[in-house]
Amino acid sequence: MDEKTCLFSSEYRHQFKSICTVHLVTVGYGVTVGWTAPIIPLLRSEDTPLPAGPITVEQASWIGSSLCIGGMTGTVLFALIHTYFGKKIGLLLLAVPHLILWSLIWAGDNVYYIYVARVLSGVTGGGLLTIVPLFVADIADRKIRGALGSLTILHINFGVLASYTAGTYLPYYRIPPIMLVLPVAYLALVSFLPETPYCLLRKGRVDQAEKSLMFYRNVTDDSDGAGTGRGTTRKTLAFQYEFDALKAFVLAERTRQGITLADFQTPAAIRGLFVGVFVMALNQFSGILAILTYAGTILQQSGTTFDNRYALILLALINICGNLTSFAIIDKAGRKFFLLISTVGVGIFLTMLGLHSYYYDPDADSG
């Protein structure tokens, strides 16, 4: 992002507000990701709120891992939804599994309700990680597209911080009714957002697509003779050029032949596919999801004398600080350099955590 570019300037105002609105569901997903950290130790204790009594280690493991089952389902499901029905419909439908999962946790009196809720949480997560980046790419100006795209993980970590805090200080059955407010507010606000210009052009709705792009670029119609100043004229010309380029892109997309297996067999395609899969694998094997999910259990079994409740909150704050730091310096340091440093750091500290877990004996004498 250029130094003179500001996310809060008038030309980017609607883009920033729209993406923050969409990220309400991202915060909600972050809450479900972090919810298990303070809750699993509670469910395994004698103070469990479930009438059936404490859950077993195996049941706790299923609570943690069932989110990933839903994630695979949500990715495929919402990819189909946004392809055939548009991104706005997909965004609105993200609230449905979110509403159901918190209703199940609120009404549930055994671990099976939690299993289903966690699968639905994964459906939301898989869906939003499919649709939200595409929504950002559709509406964001190229100058701030990278910055706005970086907000996804930041909002997930805001949700994790909220869940660690709520799980520490609020009763088990108090959290679900509070969290039900979020998807309702999300539905109400997202319903006012126009469909993306790209999706409207694909459906042949040129006039609506132009109005949509005008909204996201904060451009007013000068047909009434108002706002014909020098600055407005330049902006209008730039807007018209962008809209014409978008129309040409959609037209070329319609006339282009479909993708075949041969397209993936070129050296450039193989290299790009390898890099993409490798980077995604690094993300999954970093252990971040397991650590966020079982942070409460890890801290509980670590032997630390530091209060686990505050340690959880501190962990979430450190995560957010890391996001903000990378957000501020990634363009200057370079993505490749930042990825290398992050990967090495993750490897070192995962090794330390693994060695500690392997050699730590809770029954050993402290002396």
KAKAPE-V631254 format. One line per field, one symbol per residue. phi: phi as a letter, one per 40 degrees, with the letter a starting at -180 (. if undefined). psi: psi as a letter, one per 40 degrees, with the letter a starting at -180 (. if undefined). A space follows every 10 residues. Layout:
phi->???
psi->???
This chain:
phi->.ccccbcccc cbdccccccc cccccccccd ccccdcdccd dccccccdcc dcgccccccc ccccccdccc cccccccccc ccccbhccdc cccccccccc ccccccccba ccccdccccc cccccccccc cddcccccbc cccbcccccc cccccccccc ccccccccbb cdcccdcccc ccccccdccc ccccdcdccc cccgcccccc cccccccfbc ccccgcgccd cccccccccc cccccccccc cccccccccb ccccbcdccc cccccccccc cdccccgccc cccbdccccc ccgcccdccc ccccdcccdc ccccccdcbc cccgcccccc cccccccccc cccccccccc bcccccc
psi->hidehhdeid dedddddddd ddeddddddd dddedddddd dddeieeheh deaiiidddd dddddddddd dddddddddd ddddeidddd ddeddddddd ddddddeiei dddddddddd dddddddded ddddddddeh iddeddddde eddddddddd ddddddddei ideddddddd dddddddddd dehiiidddd ddeegddddd ddddddefhi hedeeiffid dddddddddd dddddddddd ddddeiiihi dddeeidddd dddddddddd ddddeeeddd dddfdddddd eeeiehhddd dddddddddd dddddddded dddhdddddd dddddddddd ddddddddeh heeihd.
